[in-house]
């Protein structure tokens, strides 16, 4: 009879002096079979939930800053498909993340490592438009190149 058992499934582990019993092997096989079946069922359920969800498509573009800002001079980017997430960055260390449907986003200045400004944003079809109270907040410094990485809905 086994004197030790595994941590997760309580399977038998025999010491040299233990008597090995056929019934213990059968019990272990039944536990392993049940665990494998439960795992297979869980994977099948997850695959069913993921069916039709699709993947995202990455899209990269750039724009040149003009120095203009404010509600009267918004920035906008249009994409070939519906964007779910847009990440803007520049060489001046600013980042912004636009999640689909957000009306206000936080900008981050990397040398401070914390949110440092807020920007208004609107979504219309495949276009995102935003403005801020300064060229920095709008990510529109004159002469800077800005980079956009968009996660597009592959199902659209």
C-alpha positions in Angstrom: 0.0 0.0 0.0 1.3 3.5 -1.0 2.5 5.7 1.9 2.9 8.9 -0.2 0.7 10.8 -2.6 1.2 13.5 -5.2 0.2 17.1 -4.2 -2.3 17.9 -7.0 -4.2 14.7 -7.8 -3.4 12.6 -4.8 -1.9 9.9 -6.9 0.0 7.0 -5.3 3.7 7.2 -4.8 5.3 4.1 -3.4 8.3 3.9 -1.2 10.7 1.0 -1.6 9.2 -0.9 1.4 5.5 -0.3 0.2 3.5 -3.1 -1.1 2.2 -2.2 -4.6 -1.5 -2.9 -5.0 -3.3 -3.3 -8.4 -6.4 -1.4 -7.0 -4.2 1.7 -6.4 -3.1 1.7 -10.0 -6.8 1.5 -11.1 -7.7 4.3 -8.7 -4.9 6.5 -10.1 -5.9 5.7 -13.7 -9.5 6.8 -12.9 -8.3 10.1 -11.4 -6.0 10.7 -14.4 -8.9 9.9 -16.8 -11.2 12.3 -15.0 -8.7 15.1 -15.0 -7.9 14.7 -18.7 -11.7 14.7 -19.5 -12.2 17.9 -17.4 -9.3 19.6 -19.2 -10.6 18.6 -22.6 -14.1 19.8 -21.7 -12.7 23.1 -20.5 -10.7 23.6 -23.7 -13.8 22.8 -25.8 -15.9 25.3 -23.9 -13.2 28.0 -24.4 -12.9 27.2 -28.1 -16.7 27.6 -28.4 -16.5 31.0 -26.6 -13.7 32.2 -28.9 -15.4 31.0 -32.2 -16.3 34.1 -34.2 -14.3 36.4 -32.0 -11.5 36.7 -34.6 -8.2 38.2 -34.1 -7.0 41.7 -34.4 -5.1 43.2 -37.3 -2.2 45.6 -36.6 -2.0 48.8 -38.5 0.8 51.3 -38.3 0.8 54.9 -39.6 2.5 58.3 -38.9 1.5 61.9 -38.9 3.5 65.1 -38.8 2.8 67.6 -36.0 1.7 71.0 -36.9 1.7 72.8 -33.6 -2.0 73.5 -33.7 -4.3 72.3 -30.8 -7.7 72.8 -29.2 -11.2 72.0 -30.1 -11.0 74.2 -33.3 -7.9 72.3 -34.5 -8.4 68.6 -33.6 -6.2 65.7 -34.8 -7.7 62.7 -36.5 -6.7 59.4 -37.9 -8.8 57.1 -40.2 -8.2 53.4 -40.4 -9.1 50.8 -43.0 -11.1 48.9 -40.4 -12.7 49.6 -37.0 -10.0 50.4 -34.5 -10.4 48.8 -31.0 -7.2 50.3 -29.6 -4.9 53.1 -30.8 -1.5 53.8 -29.3 0.2 57.1 -30.2 3.8 57.8 -29.4 6.5 60.2 -30.3 10.2 60.8 -29.8 9.5 63.4 -27.1 8.4 60.6 -24.7 4.7 61.1 -24.8 2.2 58.2 -25.1 -1.6 58.1 -25.4 -3.8 55.0 -25.5 -7.3 55.3 -27.1 -9.7 52.5 -26.3 -12.7 52.2 -28.5 -15.6 54.2 -27.1 -13.6 56.3 -24.6 -14.4 60.0 -24.6 -11.4 61.1 -22.5 -8.0 59.6 -22.5 -4.9 60.0 -20.4 -1.6 60.9 -21.8 1.7 59.8 -20.3 5.0 61.5 -20.4 7.6 58.7 -20.0 10.2 60.7 -18.2 7.6 61.2 -15.4 6.1 57.7 -15.6 2.7 58.9 -14.6 -0.5 60.3 -16.3 0.1 63.9 -16.9 -2.6 65.2 -19.2 -6.2 64.5 -20.4 -7.3 64.6 -24.0 -10.9 64.6 -25.4 -11.6 62.0 -28.0 -14.5 61.0 -30.3 -15.0 58.0 -32.5 -16.9 58.1 -35.8 -16.8 54.8 -37.8 -13.2 54.0 -38.5 -11.9 57.5 -37.5 -10.7 58.7 -34.1 -10.5 62.4 -33.4 -8.9 64.1 -30.4 -7.9 67.5 -29.1 -6.1 68.9 -26.1 -5.4 72.2 -24.4 -1.8 72.4 -25.7 0.3 70.9 -28.5 1.8 68.5 -26.0 -1.6 67.3 -24.8 -2.8 66.9 -28.3 0.4 65.2 -29.4 0.9 67.7 -32.1 4.2 69.5 -31.6 5.3 71.3 -34.8 8.0 69.3 -36.6 7.6 66.1 -34.6 6.7 62.8 -36.2 4.0 60.8 -34.3 3.6 57.1 -34.7 0.2 55.3 -34.4 -0.2 51.6 -33.8 -3.8 50.5 -34.1 -5.4 47.2 -33.3 -8.2 46.8 -35.8 -11.2 44.5 -35.6 -10.4 41.7 -38.0 -14.1 40.8 -38.2 -15.1 44.2 -39.6 
